[in-house]
Amino acid sequence: MRLPTRLLRRRLKSNKGDFGRIFILAGSSQYSGAAILCSLAALRSGAGLVTLGIPQGINSAIIKIKPVEVMTLPLPETKEGSLGISGFDRIKTFLEKCDLAVIGPGLTQNISTQKLLLKLLSKIDKPMVIDADGLNALVGHLNLLSNMHVLTPHPKEMSRLSGLSISDIQGNRSEVAKKFAKKYKITLVLKGHKTVVSDYSGNLYINKTGNPGMATAGSGDVLTGMIAAFMGQGLGAFEAGKFAVYLHGLAGDLAAKEKTQISLIASDIIDKITEALKRAS
């Protein structure tokens, strides 16, 4: 697959704002790594500016381990160390200067956190890539979705969202994805072997890159960051999803050749994004 010109060529008079101001709402005291992986993948995939919205209690620790290019926005937290509903106004104000948001990696299913996510979905008019605990918050609230949203569930999350059994989903992945995307007017990335990307217009892509070694903690966070980066650079939601899953799988294949499938970890995938981009250019 050859990448679109928009990703391959940049105008000489470009600036960082031309390639996406991305706000990633992620992380908790228990799952800080998800935020790091997602933000680094977004940067390595070409995003111009990336800011992590994280619980204030882990900000100092995150600063020590995050990519130096990633900015942080410390936000009010719950007593469990997750983002709280009291941070809504600050997030809303910050999002006014962003192009899109990522919601979900490592946020937990804390009640206050879920209330925050649902309020953001109901009040913020921005493109959003929704993953992990963002998807969990959506269960029973799918009426909040719009055509600006990209959902990235694995089969178990898709089961919660749709009410279908995992076996029914896995037995008819393409049709399930198409029907769900059309019904809720979204773009859906149904992860797993031969990841399916579908949108509300009926577009469908079935990916052929990737390997079982990528079934590892953090791999989905990497994919989410890549999708956001491509949307930030001007691709539509379906195109961003299609190229992201292809390159994510290709990077995983390249990493597996070097590390083996058994030893493959999510950061290995990020390390191979550059080579994957070269091969697809």
HUHU-V963282 format. One record per backbone hydrogen bond with DSSP energy under -1.0 kcal/mol. CO is the residue of the C=O (numbers start at 1). NH is the residue of the N-H. Records with the same first field share a line. If there is no record, write none. Layout:
CO->NH, NH
This chain:
4->7, 8
5->9
11->14
15->18
16->19
19->48
20->49
21->99, 100
22->51
23->102
24->53
25->104
32->36
33->37
34->38
35->39
36->40
37->41
38->42
39->43
40->44
41->45
42->47
43->46
49->22
50->71
51->24
52->73
53->26
54->75
55->58
58->62
59->63
62->65, 66
67->70
71->52
73->54
75->56
76->84
78->81
81->29
82->78
84->87
85->88
87->91
88->92
89->93
90->94
91->95
94->97
95->98
100->23
101->129
102->25
103->131
104->107, 133
105->27
110->114
111->115
112->116
113->117
114->118
115->119
116->120
117->121
118->122
119->123
120->124
127->101
128->150
129->103
130->152
131->134
132->136
133->137
138->141
141->144
142->145
146->149
148->128
149->187
150->130
151->189
153->191
154->158
155->159
156->160
157->161
158->162
159->163
165->169
166->170
167->171
169->172
172->176
173->177
174->178
175->179
176->180
177->181
178->182
179->183
180->184
181->186
187->151
188->198
190->196
195->207
196->190
197->205
198->188
199->202
203->199
205->197
211->214
212->215
214->216
216->219
218->222
219->223
220->224
221->225
222->226
223->227
224->228
225->229
226->230
227->231
228->232
229->233
230->235
231->234
236->240
237->241
238->242
239->243
240->244
241->245
242->246
243->247
244->248
245->249
246->250
247->251
248->252
249->253
250->254
251->255
252->256
253->257
255->259
256->260
265->268
266->270
267->271
269->272
270->273
272->276
273->277
274->278
275->279
276->280
278->281
280->3
